[in-house]
Each structure stands twice: as structure tokens, then as C-alpha cells.
Amino acid sequence: MKAPPEPPVSPPSEASPRELRGDLAWWVFVLAEFGAISMFLVAYSLCLRAEPLLFGASAQLLHPALAYVNTLVLLTSGFLVARAILLTRAGAAPRAGVRSLWGAALLGLCFLGLKGYEFQSLAALGIGLEASTFFSLYWLVGGFHWLHVVLG
């Protein structure tokens, strides 16, 4: 016996030019996160300008290969989430969107594992939040990003 066809996904409702789509709490969260990231970037830029030698020497203690892999992991997971949204809006089979979301979740776990390894490696060297201005910012930004991935 054949299962009934899936109902088509309706397109998102049209919002007036003055109306935001989605829940207000979601937009508050997004704007708060954007503000926090902006403050971190400004602080990093100002501190880098004030202490370029410290920042250069401190950056040598990081793992560039892990940073490269984590960048690829996060870009790919973001792509998979966007793909899931597009597939859903296009009325594709629900499984296609779900597979993309599972892929993004798996890559999120990879990020958490790699960043956790990096944090553990720095801590084993005695490099913590208080080690220097560079590492204070590094731990705060990395921890903030780690928490963002945990919370979804």
C-alpha cells in the first residue's frame, strides 16, 4: 500500500516592511550575539594595535592546522543548515533537509571536540585566561563560540 504524499511546504509568510519575521526572543538573541562578537573584534583590534609583539608571539603557540580544519568544519556546517532551509522551502522530501541538519550537528560535535582538544593543550602548557591580553581574548572568544555551538 502506498503512503499518502507529503503535503507541500507553504512558503514563508510575507512580512510587512516594518515587521520582522520570527519570534522577538530569537531576534534579541541574534542581536545580543552580534553585539558581543562585535565587541570582541573591536577589543582584539585595539589590543593588537597596542601590543603587536605580544600578539605575534602568542599566536605562535596556537595550532594553525586545527584553526584551518575548524574553519572548514564551521563553514560546511553553516552551509548544511542553509541547505536544509532551502530544501524545506523548495518542498523537497523531508529526509533531505533532515540529513543536512544531522550533518551540521555532526560537524558541530567535531568543532567542539577539536576546540576542546586545543583548549586542553593550552591549559596543559599553563596558558589560561590570565596568561596575557591575547590569551584572555582568545579564551573568551573561543569559549563564546564553543558555547554558541553547544546552544545551537
Beta strands, then each sheet from edge to edge (+ up, - down):
end
